Amino acid sequence: MIEEIKNLIVSRLGAEAIIEANDKVLQPFICVQVAKLAEVGQILYENDFDHLACLTGIDNGREAGTMEVVYHFYSILKNAMVVIKVKVNRNQAGEPLPCVPSLSHIWKGADWLERETYDLVGIHFEGHQDLRRILLPADWQGFPLRKDYEEQATYHGIQVKY
């Protein structure tokens, strides 16, 4: 299935849309250019991938200097899953958050998944209609799933760090 999806993407967007495709791992994936993500999403949707099962943000650490968003798309009709990844540069303190196009206009379920990833990992989803914290208070500092996250000592007078 991964080869079929890869060929479909290449036929519609060109070979440069794909950074890497690996079917030799436990969970085969296709890594696409961030700028092409929304188009890849539309192609998948038009080809019966009607369910965005999971969206995960990954901080590869300060040394690697990158972050990833991993999408698991499922086709009920084809009984098939495809994993799509994008990589972005990790921001430094004071820099804007890494940015990935939102897919919430294609899959409504992406709405909360993107908000959760924004809230915990600190990846901005461009074009999201309501990108705000979903699990933490609106005035929380930092992104708890980042590898360099340092929790606040107190929050509104409540001791948080022990």
N, C-alpha and C positions, 0 to 999 in steps of 0.2 A: 504493500500500500504506500509506503514512504516514497518509493521510486515513482509511482504514479502521480502522487501529489507534487513531488519535485518537478517532474516533467510538465505538469499543468501550470505551475508557477512560472517556469522558464518560458513556456510557450506564450504566456500572457504578458509577462513583465521583463523578460530577458534574463540571461544567465547572471548578470550582475546583481539581481535581486537576492540571490542566495549567497550567503557567506560560507556556509558549511552545511553539509548533509552527512549524517552518520547513521548507518543502519547496522553497524557492527557492535553496538552497545546493547545493554539490557533493555533500554528504552530508546529506540531510534528517534531521531529528531532532525528538524531542519532549522538552521539558524538563518534568519533573513535580515536584510538591512532595515533599520528602524524606520527610515523614510518610506519604506514599502509595506510596513505592517498592516495598515488599514486596507490597502489593496489586496494583500494576501488574505486577510480576514474575509473580505467580500468574495473573493474567489472560492474560499472554503465554504462559505455560506451558500453560494450559488451551486455548489457541488455536494449538497446534502449534509454538510457538517452543521447540523442544526442545534448543537448543544455545546456550549463552552463549559466544560466540566470543572476546570480548575485553572486558576491564575496564581502564580507564585512569584514573589520578588525575592531576589537573592543578592546579598552583598558579598562580593568576592574578596573584600578586604582592601585596606589602604595600599598594601603592597601591589596587588594586582591592578588596582585603579579602575576596576570595572564593577558594574552591577548588571544583573540579568532579570528579564521577565520571561517566565516559562508558561506557555499556554497549552492546555490539553483540550483538544476539540474532539467531539464524538459525533459520529453519524449513526443515527438509529437505523435508518434504511439500509446502510451498508454494513452495520455492526462493525465499525472500524474506528480507531482512534489515531489521531496524528498529534505530535508534539511540535510546537513552533517556539523558537527562542529568539529573543533580541538581546543584544548587549549594548550598554551605554557606558560612557565614562562616568566614574564616580566623582561627585562634587567634593570640593574642599570647603572648609568652614568659610562662610560668607559668600560662596558662589551659589548660583541658582541650582535647584534640584535637577537631577537627571530627568529627561523628558521623553515620553513614549506616547504615540498617538492612542487615544481612547478607542475602544471597540464597543462601547456601550450603545452606539447608534445601530450596531448590527445585532448584538446579543444583549438583551435587557439585563441578563444576569451579570454582565460585566460591571454594571453600575456599582454594586456593593463590593465585588472582588477588587476592583480598582481602588475604591475608597479604602479598603482594608490595607492594600499594599502601600498606598500613599501614607496612611496613618502609621504603619509599623516600620516600613523600610525607607520611606522618603523618596519615592519616585513619583514625579508629576505626570498625570495623564492629560495630554493636550486635547482639548475639545470635550472633556467630560463636563456634563451639565451641572454637577453639584459636588465638586471635589472638595470635601472637608473631612475632618476626622470622623470616624465611625465607632471606634472602640475606646479611644482616650478622650479626655476633656479637650475642648477647643483650644485652651491656653496651655496645653502640655508642651514641654520643651523637649525637642529631639525625637528620634525615631528608634524605639526599643530593640528592633531586630537588626540594627546596624552593628557591625563587629566592634566599632569604637564607641558605642553608646555608653554614656555615663549617666546613671540615674540621678535625678534631683535629690538633694538631701531632704527637702521639705516641699510640700505642695499645699498652699493655703493654710499654713501653720500646722499641717499634719506631717509627722516624721515619716518619710518614705524609705529612706536608706538606713539600714541598720549596720 
